[in-house]
Amino acid sequence: MQPHTKKLHWLFYILAFIVANVIIFFCVTAQPKFSLRLENQEEFKSVTIHIQTKGILPTKSVTATLADQPLALEKIDRNHYTTTVKDNGTLLVNVTNFNGMQQSRFENIVTIDNAAPTITGEVTKEGVVTLLLDDSQSGINYDGLYGIDGNGHRLLPTSIDHDNEKVVFQYSGGKIDVHAVDNIGNESTTTFYDKDAKNSNIYNPNIEYDIGNVKEQSKDQSAQAYQPTNRMTNRYALANLASVFTFVHSLIYAFFHKY
């Protein structure tokens, strides 16, 4: 074999060795690649998760958790996995290649409406409450808005301002339970009392009070509540004073009888 031919053979072996090691290195260190897509289903009620693997090497496993709870994935085809969730939380997807290399991705799911509307308000005068309603996702269902007053009567709003989400109720019986629902059925309830009657010490929700009389009665009761304490204090003072006089009298009597 000619020297020139020997050199070519050695060069071929070296190149083959390099290529083989590059392939081995690639197979050992190649990380999985995948895409993650979130698709809203049934507005504000659920989210469908799509996972599509894209790597050249075979995939060993695909797993997903939501708020640390495992999800059951359905394999649509060789590279496509899917599942549907009905709760918000942090989504974690893990894809592992046959070589053990792993790739992870986090996504926050926040589009599912599982919170009831917020009701805030003020009793502007006896028997009238003004409310502000808020639901940042599906919105307020004003057709489902109602109240139950202190007499057990079901009431509809007196007025509704849709632009400012403001509602007014008129009621009787000393209080009203306001029920609000959003557009997917989440419901909340808040109770409002007649402003002054609620703060009275003698408030009874089953009786309609005259607010002025309640205030006067409360003041009288408060004064009477302190009177027994004052009388008791005076009795203790008189008893202590009598004890002092008795002691002094005993000292004087003993002194004169001794000397």
C-alpha positions as CSV (number, residue, x, y, z in Angstrom):
1,M,0.0,0.0,0.0
2,Q,1.3,3.4,-1.0
3,P,2.1,5.9,1.8
4,H,-0.4,8.3,0.2
5,T,-3.1,5.6,0.4
6,K,-2.3,4.9,4.0
7,K,-2.7,8.6,4.9
8,L,-6.1,8.6,3.2
9,H,-7.2,5.6,5.2
10,W,-6.1,7.2,8.5
11,L,-7.9,10.4,7.6
12,F,-11.1,8.4,6.9
13,Y,-10.9,6.6,10.3
14,I,-10.3,9.9,12.1
15,L,-13.3,11.6,10.4
16,A,-15.5,8.5,11.1
17,F,-14.5,8.6,14.7
18,I,-15.2,12.3,15.0
19,V,-18.6,11.9,13.3
20,A,-19.6,9.0,15.5
21,N,-18.7,10.9,18.6
22,V,-20.6,13.9,17.5
23,I,-23.7,11.7,16.9
24,I,-23.3,10.1,20.3
25,F,-22.8,13.4,22.0
26,F,-26.0,14.7,20.3
27,C,-28.0,11.7,21.3
28,V,-26.8,11.9,24.9
29,T,-27.3,15.7,25.4
30,A,-30.2,16.5,23.1
31,Q,-33.1,18.2,25.0
32,P,-36.8,17.8,24.1
33,K,-38.6,20.6,22.3
34,F,-42.3,21.2,22.5
35,S,-45.0,23.9,22.2
36,L,-47.7,24.7,24.8
37,R,-51.0,26.3,23.8
38,L,-53.9,27.3,26.1
39,E,-57.4,27.5,24.6
40,N,-60.4,28.9,26.4
41,Q,-63.5,26.8,26.2
42,E,-67.0,27.7,27.3
43,E,-66.2,31.3,28.2
44,F,-64.6,31.6,31.6
45,K,-65.5,28.0,32.6
46,S,-62.6,25.9,31.4
47,V,-59.3,25.9,29.5
48,T,-58.0,23.2,27.1
49,I,-54.2,22.6,27.2
50,H,-52.4,21.5,24.0
51,I,-48.9,20.1,24.2
52,Q,-47.0,19.4,20.9
53,T,-43.6,17.7,21.0
54,K,-41.2,18.7,18.2
55,G,-37.9,17.0,18.9
56,I,-36.1,14.6,16.4
57,L,-35.5,12.0,19.1
58,P,-38.3,9.9,20.5
59,T,-40.2,11.2,23.6
60,K,-40.1,9.0,26.7
61,S,-42.8,10.8,28.7
62,V,-45.1,13.9,28.8
63,T,-46.5,15.0,32.2
64,A,-48.5,18.0,33.5
65,T,-49.6,19.3,36.9
66,L,-51.9,22.1,37.9
67,A,-51.3,23.5,41.4
68,D,-49.1,20.5,42.1
69,Q,-52.0,18.1,41.2
70,P,-51.3,15.7,38.3
71,L,-53.4,16.0,35.1
72,A,-54.6,13.1,32.9
73,L,-53.3,13.8,29.4
74,E,-55.0,12.4,26.3
75,K,-52.6,11.4,23.4
76,I,-54.2,12.6,20.2
77,D,-51.4,11.4,17.9
78,R,-47.7,10.7,18.1
79,N,-46.7,14.2,19.1
80,H,-50.0,15.8,20.4
81,Y,-51.3,15.7,24.0
82,T,-54.3,17.5,25.4
83,T,-56.4,17.9,28.6
84,T,-59.1,20.3,29.9
85,V,-59.1,22.0,33.3
86,K,-61.7,23.9,35.2
87,D,-59.6,25.6,37.8
88,N,-57.1,28.4,37.9
89,G,-53.5,27.7,39.0
90,T,-49.9,27.3,38.0
91,L,-49.5,24.8,35.1
92,L,-46.2,22.8,34.9
93,V,-45.4,20.7,31.8
94,N,-42.5,18.3,31.7
95,V,-41.3,16.5,28.6
96,T,-38.6,13.8,28.8
97,N,-36.6,12.4,25.9
98,F,-35.5,8.7,25.7
99,N,-32.0,9.8,26.7
100,G,-33.3,11.2,30.0
101,M,-33.0,14.9,29.1
102,Q,-35.9,16.9,30.4
103,Q,-37.5,20.3,29.4
104,S,-40.0,22.1,31.6
105,R,-42.4,25.0,31.2
106,F,-44.6,27.0,33.5
107,E,-47.9,28.9,32.7
108,N,-50.4,30.6,34.9
109,I,-54.0,29.9,34.2
110,V,-56.1,32.9,35.4
111,T,-59.0,33.1,32.9
112,I,-61.4,30.7,34.7
113,D,-64.1,32.6,36.6
114,N,-64.7,30.7,39.9
115,A,-65.1,33.8,42.1
116,A,-68.5,35.2,43.1
117,P,-69.3,38.9,42.6
118,T,-68.2,41.5,45.1
119,I,-71.0,43.5,46.8
120,T,-70.2,46.7,48.7
121,G,-72.7,49.3,49.7
122,E,-74.1,51.7,52.2
123,V,-77.5,52.2,53.8
124,T,-78.1,55.9,52.8
125,K,-81.2,56.2,54.9
126,E,-83.6,53.9,56.7
127,G,-84.9,51.3,54.2
128,V,-82.7,52.4,51.3
129,V,-79.3,50.8,50.4
130,T,-77.1,51.8,47.5
131,L,-74.8,49.0,46.2
132,L,-71.7,48.8,44.0
133,L,-71.2,45.4,42.3
134,D,-68.0,44.1,40.7
135,D,-67.1,41.0,38.8
136,S,-64.0,41.4,36.7
137,Q,-64.4,38.3,34.5
138,S,-67.8,37.1,33.3
139,G,-69.6,40.2,34.6
140,I,-72.8,40.7,36.7
141,N,-76.0,39.0,35.7
142,Y,-78.5,41.8,36.6
143,D,-81.5,39.6,35.8
144,G,-80.5,37.4,38.7
145,L,-80.1,40.2,41.2
146,Y,-82.6,40.3,44.1
147,G,-83.0,40.9,47.9
148,I,-84.8,39.4,50.8
149,D,-85.9,42.0,53.4
150,G,-86.4,41.6,57.2
151,N,-90.0,40.5,56.7
152,G,-89.0,37.7,54.3
153,H,-90.2,39.5,51.1
154,R,-88.4,39.0,47.8
155,L,-87.4,42.3,46.3
156,L,-86.1,43.5,42.9
157,P,-83.9,46.6,42.6
158,T,-85.5,50.0,42.6
159,S,-82.9,51.2,40.1
160,I,-79.9,49.9,38.2
161,D,-77.0,51.9,36.7
162,H,-75.3,49.4,34.3
163,D,-72.5,51.8,33.3
164,N,-71.4,52.3,36.9
165,E,-72.5,48.9,38.2
166,K,-74.6,50.7,40.9
167,V,-77.9,49.3,42.3
168,V,-80.5,50.7,44.7
169,F,-82.9,48.6,46.8
170,Q,-85.7,49.8,49.0
171,Y,-86.7,47.5,51.8
172,S,-88.5,47.2,55.2
173,G,-88.1,45.1,58.3
174,G,-84.8,46.5,59.4
175,K,-82.4,44.6,57.1
176,I,-82.0,43.2,53.6
177,D,-80.0,40.2,52.2
178,V,-78.7,41.1,48.8
179,H,-78.0,38.2,46.3
180,A,-75.8,38.8,43.3
181,V,-74.8,36.3,40.6
182,D,-72.4,36.5,37.7
183,N,-72.9,35.3,34.1
184,I,-71.7,31.8,34.8
185,G,-73.6,31.2,38.1
186,N,-71.2,32.2,40.9
187,E,-73.3,33.7,43.6
188,S,-72.6,35.9,46.7
189,T,-74.8,37.3,49.5
190,T,-74.3,40.3,51.7
191,T,-76.6,41.6,54.5
192,F,-77.2,45.3,55.2
193,Y,-79.0,46.7,58.2
194,D,-80.7,50.0,58.8
195,K,-77.8,52.2,59.6
196,D,-78.7,53.5,63.1
197,A,-80.7,50.5,64.2
198,K,-77.8,48.2,63.6
199,N,-75.6,50.2,65.9
200,S,-78.2,50.3,68.7
201,N,-77.8,48.2,71.8
202,I,-81.4,47.1,71.7
203,Y,-81.7,46.4,68.0
204,N,-84.1,43.6,67.1
205,P,-84.3,42.8,63.3
206,N,-87.9,41.5,63.8
207,I,-89.2,44.9,65.0
208,E,-89.4,48.2,63.0
209,Y,-88.0,50.9,65.2
210,D,-88.3,54.7,65.2
211,I,-84.7,55.6,64.9
212,G,-85.0,58.8,67.1
213,N,-86.5,56.8,70.0
214,V,-83.9,54.1,69.7
215,K,-81.2,56.6,70.1
216,E,-82.8,58.1,73.2
217,Q,-83.5,54.7,74.7
218,S,-79.9,53.7,74.1
219,K,-78.7,56.7,76.0
220,D,-81.0,56.1,78.9
221,Q,-80.0,52.5,79.1
222,S,-76.3,53.4,79.0
223,A,-76.8,55.8,81.9
224,Q,-78.7,53.3,83.9
225,A,-76.1,50.7,83.3
226,Y,-73.5,52.8,85.1
227,Q,-75.7,53.8,88.0
228,P,-75.3,50.4,89.9
229,T,-71.6,50.7,89.6
230,N,-71.6,54.3,91.0
231,R,-73.8,53.3,94.0
232,M,-71.6,50.3,94.7
233,T,-68.5,52.5,94.7
234,N,-70.2,55.0,97.2
235,R,-71.1,52.2,99.5
236,Y,-67.4,50.9,99.6
237,A,-66.2,54.5,100.3
238,L,-68.6,55.0,103.3
239,A,-67.7,51.6,104.7
240,N,-64.0,52.4,104.5
241,L,-64.6,55.8,106.2
242,A,-66.5,54.2,109.0
243,S,-63.6,51.7,109.6
244,V,-61.1,54.6,109.9
245,F,-63.3,56.4,112.4
246,T,-63.7,53.2,114.5
247,F,-59.9,52.7,114.5
248,V,-59.1,56.3,115.6
249,H,-61.7,56.1,118.3
250,S,-60.2,52.9,119.6
251,L,-56.7,54.5,119.8
252,I,-58.0,57.5,121.7
253,Y,-60.0,55.3,124.2
254,A,-57.0,53.1,124.8
255,F,-54.7,56.1,125.4
256,F,-56.9,57.8,128.0
257,H,-57.5,54.6,129.9
258,K,-53.8,53.8,130.0
259,Y,-52.6,57.2,131.2
